[in-house]
Structure formats: C-alpha cells, structure tokens
Amino acid sequence: MNVERVLVAESDPRLAEIIVIRLSNAGYQITTCAQGDEVLSRTLEFMPGVVIIDQYLPIKDGFEVCYELKLHAQTRNIGIIIMTEEEINLEDMANLGVKVDRQLVKPFKPKDVLTFVNQLAAERRAITKNSLTGFQGWNAIEQEIMRQITGERDCDFLLLDINNFRIYNQCYGFSAGDEALKLLSRLLVEVTDELEAPDVFIAHIHGDDFAVLLPPETGIQVAQKLIERFDQEIIHLYLDDDRERGGLMLQKPDGKIEQWPLMALTVAVVRQTENRYTHPLEMKMVGEELLRRLKLKVGSNFLTDRPRNGALQ
C-alpha cells in the first residue's frame, strides 16, 4: 500500500476529471476505473492508500465493492471514501459488514475530497507495520476493537504465542526464527481468509506474539484450524534429527544436556458475546491470563474465556 496513491472509481467522466485534477495538483498519483467489477483488480495492481468509490457504479454497486475490498487480505486496510446521493448511516452499514472510512454527499466541493484523502493518508502513515510480517501493531488493532465496542458489535479476539520460540531462535539462529514468524503470518492470512468475512484484523504485537480480531462465534473455529495447520507445518523447519526426537538438545552452562519440545502454538480466545468488555485492554488482559495458563500445558492448545461469574475454561 502506497499512501501517495489514490484510486478513483467513478462512471461520470466529468466528476472523475475534477477529482483527479484536484488530487494530482496536491501531489497524489491517481488511477481511475469506471465499473464496479474493475475496482478490486485495479486496487491489487495499484495498491493505493485510499480508494474513492461512487455508490452507483455500473455492474457492481459501490457498497458491494467496499465489502469486497474489506474482505480481501491485501486491501482491507486501505482507506475508503464513498460518494453518495444522500446521507447514509455508516454505522448501520458497518453492522452489515460494509466498512467505510469517510462519506461524501453530492454535490460536494473538490476541496472536501482532498481533505478526506489527506486525513486517511495521514492515518495510514501514522500506523507502523512490522517489516517482517507486514502486519500492523497493537495500536492499530486496539482502535479496531474500540470501534466494535462503541458500535455495540460483537467480536472474537485472539491472542497467539509460539511456545519454545526463544529456544528455537537460540539453537537455529534469528534467520530461522524469522521463517517461523513468516510461517505463522501466512497461516493467519490463509485461515482467516477461509471465513470470507470483512471483519478480520491481524496484528503483530511483538516478537512471537500476534493478535486477531474476528467476527463473533468464529474464534474457536479459527483457533482449532490454526493449531492444526501450525503443527503440520512447523516440523519442516527442524533438522531431521531434531524432528525425529521430537525436540532440541541444549547444553546448559553446567554441562548438563536439556531437552526442549518442538515449537507449539497457544491461542487465547476472548469472546465479546460471553462478556460485555468495555475496553480493548480489558480483552487483552484476559487473553494474556489465558496464555499464561496455556504455558503450563504440553503442545499446541487453545483456551477460551467464560462469563464473568464462571471460571476460565
């Protein structure tokens, strides 16, 4: 994604030209398309920071296009401006899975387009992505969770940690450790893409810690699938001897040999439907407590929260 690029999806050539001139004069690189079925492919080719979409595009309408962009892993974090004929409640649209960042009601002034584009570009510049995985950090997912809470929308929240990652790094080196992180990153994208849902947000918090925001009632399903895929694929990052013995042999400072298990994936599942959490940090704290309990278990596992009057599962 390049925040200096803007895609304009508008079937009216005159309006498209006005927007292009205004944004080009401000230094943005612009590309255009006139049909709804072209937007996703053009966005994937151009990878803009912002997409401006007319509500009434030929073949596929603007809101369907917005849903499609938020559904795709490579485009879901791009800023979206929708041009409408009349005021539309964006919160109602978000509840239907159509997320839009800004709305321009026709007729509007060209300077309003530039103002919104500048705002969205600035927001995306401020969000730092992890250079290895390409995911944003805690601050970004915290904002998304807060939007869900304030909009009274249910969600599931996952915290993930790779057990024995530090030992693997120590024995195999940091480059090998990076491969383990990239493997988990790929699995997160592939497994969540299977949901075909727009309300998915993946974050790389730090080290081997990741977080995922999901639609309600999907957290357990995703956790189970991630663990299954992780256990199948992580063994291929080990040498044959380590794989056959089921772990690493490490010499301690006193000369004694210590055996460590293979890397395992632990997943904390925090569900807004079970507890009406009021802040992202509250959900994160519950997830961290679940991960601490999972550390005591052998192998890959997941644990879910329970209603406040009950115990953790």
Steps between C-alpha positions, in 0.01 A plus 500: 500500500632840395334791684597738218274309260123537456262294288184678382206276401250729326288444188435873442803619295450865598490431875793260472703767320427761769616263775810392307608860433454603863692203641771507232567867572549401865769251401306171505544229237159416354348215305134463406240243404135535402341165589449330834633164385837662417573653840650203686735396219613860440553549874714186522710622207537861618489444881386853591470636852148631428218392267216740410188314387169621359199332658339438162760331281403289197498118531586496873381773737732697725403338831552153355845617386576634851404163650724325247799722583463440875466127436835469321809467722714729282247783478307498827714773661472744209302817577159517331298811411148441366320761287122490558188682379370544855623460858540135602556372855846343477455325837200313359708402198784384728253277687429336164872443443557797267773717651553848356738760644347822360185607312463777241140602427445650154533776409828558682794734457826366351685625809289261713639206301855618562430551872373144544782350293757693705341377823499135396853518360623655826331228704671232295840668522465504878443124514832318507509150353737225605767481230512118514133404501338812353239509777419808704559507875291516816394865459331424169303197619412681823327769291308235306385327819390833646290568189329164548434568869367855451286379210362225726611233253605159628841361409750230590858589589798265483841535662764261367843400624757247375625284785873411493566765234786651705678163521456443125651845436791419729578169328421577136569875484291811443455443126338164570285664766383753241386210281287369787337843539436522126347152505254600773424826317413307185277261694318791665415645159406167341281378786317831551447539125298176512240683710423730203413774751604868491529546877849347529804688627841341563770669708860413587542629854867415548736204476293184466179660631211560259138614536196449279159671501224278359124493445306356798479124546800431275788510750495135604474383139797716396707397805447131428590538132810708577626242748439217254684677218782623726575152636500359147741757358731609782681164510645574156709782652701245701791279401424129465669405829307758701176411325544128570576548870215749533706788633834675546798395711660801669810502719464706818788705651565220752552253216171315543291426193144632500228396254245750375179413310424617148333838458129500581223753444290629789184698428284697744142550381322801653133536407297819521182291496599337830602818683408857414854634500521879506860556388755323275754487784251303707475240224879496464548442874258206494683359199837533671370314805375221273842481333669470841282200576571349160875520569449224758359262238701281263472557126269728305178597677233767520299631793182710506361750745181436694226727634620719784316292757673186376855370481732502204463186288 
